[in-house]
């Protein structure tokens, strides 16, 4: 067992790399025990939270442990394989810093071919999401939602935005945060990322779907494959060079995204420092069946859905709705569904993250997607109303 005091110190450091705080509950502590030895733990703590060159990191290793060039190279290789660090940014990819726990380290560390260590880490992290559900009681639910919903008020000034509403352009002042942890993009916008990153694209395993495989659960009900998480730029190169992902072409990426979109995925895009103003790192092509972020929200875990949306659905002909509720099946946040009792199509704008699946899956042209940039926090569900 690793010394708990040291593990807690590293957890605090990794949490400081992101606005997404992961509480140090028992499964998280056990996950660190499975993922690293005390030598690695001490090294990461000594590394701190500032970015470093590989040369600086190498010198720090030799100062702490001595050893040969080969010793350092083997140690550094394992650090990269387990993704305890990643490039500081696209422009400063020669610098490395600690990865946040989630989103970040978990996805990158478990994205490669299944190993005993990766399986153990995945199982412990999913166990943690079960703990988040037990924490869904009034004081914790209120604190979680209050803190997340108010992230944008921490010194970030109001701004203006232009959006389309009923065909008319309106300019309105929005007191909205600029540090959403994720972005949700309909496929048409996602393709722009493929062009942006050119040939530096890679595909890796989804740890949420891998969890189902490990535990002999039913496969994704939407038919999405294991390889669905797409990485970009510097992080994709780190993943490919260390066996955590495989390189794909632009043509392959476009074909994959079109297939994922058809099957109902949500293109949830994560960024450096989990800040939507910074460069993109990964699109987790999520679904409501497998993805922890959405499926566990639906079953009552404390919400971690804090995202920047760029679109929203606009009703163009509600009379065409036949009440099939396919929109409700694919909506990840229950923002829309057909109310069978009221015989009415329901839409809750505040819960909509703009993924476009209500439009993509509908066969009757009831709605269309319109530009509507905004930041959305989806509140935790009250367990009494599940």
N, C-alpha and C positions, 0 to 999 in steps of 0.2 A: 504493500500500500504506500502510495506517495504521501508525504507529509501534508496534511490537510491545510495547514496555514500557508504553505507555499502554493498549493493548488488554488486556494482562494485568491491569493495575490495575482496569479496569472489570469484567473477568470476576470478579476477587476480590470486588469490591463487590457485584455482582449475586448471586454465590453466597452472600454473607453475608446476603442477604434470605430464605434458605431453608435447610433442612437437607439439601436435595438438591444436592449438589456436582457441578458439571459440569466435568470436567478440561479444561484449555486445550490440547487436542490440535489438530493442524493443521487439520482441517475446521472446528473451532469458531473458530479465529483467522481463517480465510478467510471464514467466515460473517459475522463482524463487518465485515470489509472490504466485503462485498457490501451490508450493511444500512445503513451510515452513512458520513458523511464525517468528516473530522477536526474540523470545527467542532462537530458533534453529539457526537463523542467527548469533546472537551474540556469541553463544557457539562455532560454527564452526570457526568463525574468531579468537576467543580466543585460540582455539585448535592449529591454525597455520598449517604449512606444514610439521612438523616433525612427525615421528611415535611415538605413545604412547601406553603403556599398558592400559588395561581396568581399572586397579586400578588408574592409573594417570588420566585417563579421568573422572572417578567417583569422584575423589578428586577435580578435576577442576570444575565439576558440582556443588558439594556441596559448594565450595568456592564462586561460582558466585550466586547460587540460594538457598542455604540451602536445605531444604526439607528432606524427609524421604528416607529410602532405597527403598520403593515402588515407590516413585516419580522418583528416579533415574532409576529404572529398566524399568518403563514405557517410560521414555524419551529415554533411550538407545535403547529400542526395536524399537521405531519409527525411530531413526537414522539408525538402521540396515535395517529395512524394506524398507526405502527410499534410502538406499545404499549411503548415503552421505559419508560414510567411508567404507574402505575394508581392508583386511589384507595387511601388508606391502610387504610380499613375501611368497612363499611356506615354506621356512625354518624358517621365522620369523613371523609366522601366529599369534603369541600372541600379535604382535604389529599392531595397526591400524593407518591409515593415510587417509587424504582427497582423495576422488575419483576425477579423472579428469572429466570434463563435458562430453566429447565425444571423442573417445570411452571410456566408463566407467559408470558414474553415470546414464546416460539416459537409457542404456540397462538394468542395474541391477534394477533400480527403477521401470521400467515399465514391467519387465519380468513376474510378477506374475498375478494372476486373475484380471480381469478388475475391476477397481473401478473408481468413479467419478474423483478422484485426478489423477490417472494414465492416464485416457482418456484426461484430460485437459493438462497434461504435454506433452503427445504424440502430440496432435494437435498443441500446441505452437511450439514444436521442428520442426515439419514438416513445419509449417509456416516460421520458420527461414530459412529452405532450399530454400524456395521461395525467401527470401531476398538475399541469396547467388547468385541467378540467376540475380537479378537486379544489383548486384555488378559486374557482368561480363562485365565490360567496360575496355578499354585498360589499364589505369593506374593500376587499381585494379587487373586485370587479370595478368599483368606482375609482379606485386609485389608478388601476391599469388604464382605464379609458380616459380619465382626466389627464394623466401625464402624457399619454400618446397624442391625444387631441390637441394639447397645448404646446407641442414641440415647436411649432412654428412661431410662437410668441416669444421665443427666447432671443430677443435682440434682432429679429428679422423684420425689416420695415414692410408696410403694406405696399402693394403694387397694383398696376392696372392690367387688365386683360381684355381681349376682344373675342367674343364668341358669337355663334350663330344661334338665334332663337326665332323660330317661326318665320325663317326666311329674311329676317332683318338683322343687320349688324348693330350691335349695341356695345358701347364701351362702358364698363363698370369698374369701380374700384373694388378690389378683392383683398381682404385681409387674410391672405392665404399663406401657408408655410412654403418655404423653398427647399426643404430638406426631407421630402418624402423618401422613405426607405426603398420603395420599389417604383417601377412604372408599369402600367398595363397598356399594351399597344395592340390595336387591331392589325391584322396581317399586312394590310396595305402600307402601314407605317413601318412595320418591322422590316420590310424589304429594304428600306433606306439604310438600316444598320448593316445589312449585308454588303451594300455598296460602300459604306463608310469604312469597313474593316477589310475590304478586298479579299485577299487570299489568306488572311490570318484568322481563319475560322476553324472551330473544332467542335466535335460532338462527344458527349460523355453520358454515362448512365445517370438516370434519375434515382436518387437514393430513396425516395418515397416508393417508387415502383419496385426497387430492389428489395425493400423491406417486405413487400408482399411475396416476392419470390423466395426469400430466405425462410419465410414462415409458412410456405406452402398454402398461401391464400389464393383466392380466385384472381386471375389476371385482371388488368384494367378493363372495366366494363365498357369503356369507350374505345377499346382496341388500340390504345396508344402503346408504342413499343418501349422497351427499357431505355434505349438510347434516345433521349429527347432533350437533354440540357445542352444548349448551344453556347459556347464561350467565344469571346472575341479578343483580338489584339494580344497584349502582353500576357494576360493570364492564360489564354489559349495555348500560347507557346510554352509556358511553364508546364501546363498540363500534358501537352503532347510529348515534350522532351522527357517527362518523368513517368510516362505510362498511364496517366490518368484520363486521357482523351485521345481521340484520333482526328487527324487533319481531314477536313472536307473542303470541296470546292464551292464556289459561289452557286454553281448550278445545283449541286447536291443540297446545299442549304435552302435554296428557294423551293426545291421539290419537297424537302422535308417539312418546311413551314406550311406549305399548302396542304399537305397531308394531315399534319397536326391540327390545323385550323378546321378542316372538314370533320375531324373526329371530336371537335369540341374543346380544344385546349385554350387556356388563357395564357397569353404571352407576357408573363410577369418578368420584368427586366430589372436586374440588380446592378448596382453601380459601385465604384470605388467609394469606400467609407460609408456605404449605404446611403448615399446622398444623390438624389436624382438630378442635381445640377452638374454632377461629374460624369466622366466617361462611363460607358456601359462595360460590364464585365461578362455577364451571363444572362441569357434568356432561359428561365425555367419554364418550359412549356407544360404548365400545370393543368390538372383537371379536377373536377369536384369529387371524383371517386378516390383518387390516390393521394393527391397533394395534401401534405400536413397543414399548410397555411390555410387552405379553404375547407378541407374535409373535417379537420378538428375544430375549426370555428363553428361549423354546422352542428357539431355534437356537443358544443358548450365549453371548449377551452378558451382561456383568456385570449382576446383578439390580438393578433399581430399584423392585421391587414391595414397598413398605412401606405397609401399608394398615390401616385400622380396619374390622373387620367387625362387623355387628350380628346376623347370623344364621348358622346352620350347618344342614346337612341331617341329619335324624334318620331312621334306617332304621325303617320301619314294617312292611314285608312283603318281605323279600329274596327270598322264594320266587316272587314275581311277576316277577322279573328274567328277561328272555328272552335276555340276552347280546347285544343289538344294538349296544352301546357308543356310543349317541348321547350319553350323559353324558360319555364320554371325548372325543368330538368337540368338545363345547361348553365343557368345563371349561378355563379359561384358564391354570391352574397345574398341570395333570395331577394334581390331588388325588384324582380318582376316574376309574375306567375299568373295563371288564370284561376280566379276564385270560383270554384264550382258552385258554391252556395249562392253567391251574389251574381253569378253569371256575368262576371266582369273581369277585364284585364287589369291587373294591379301593377303599378310602377312606383317605386320609392327612390326618388332621385338621390337622396342622401346616402343610400347604400350602393349606388351604381358606381362601378370602377371602370366603366367604359370598355369592357373587353370585346363587345360586339357579337357575342354568341347568340343573344336573343334575336338579332337580325340575321346572322349567318345561318342559323338552324331553321328559321321560320320559312315555310314554303309559300306564304301568302302575301308577302310585301306589306305587312302591317306597319312596319317601322323602317327608318333608315338611320344611319349613323351620321352625326353632324359634329363638326369641330366644337370642342368645349373643354378647354384645358382648365383643370382644377385639381386640388389635392383632397383626397378622401381618406377619412378614417372610419372604418366600419366597427361600430361598437360591439362589445361582447354580448352574446345572447344571454338572456336570463334563463337559467336552467329550468325554472318552473314553467317556462313557455316552450320548452323543446317538444 
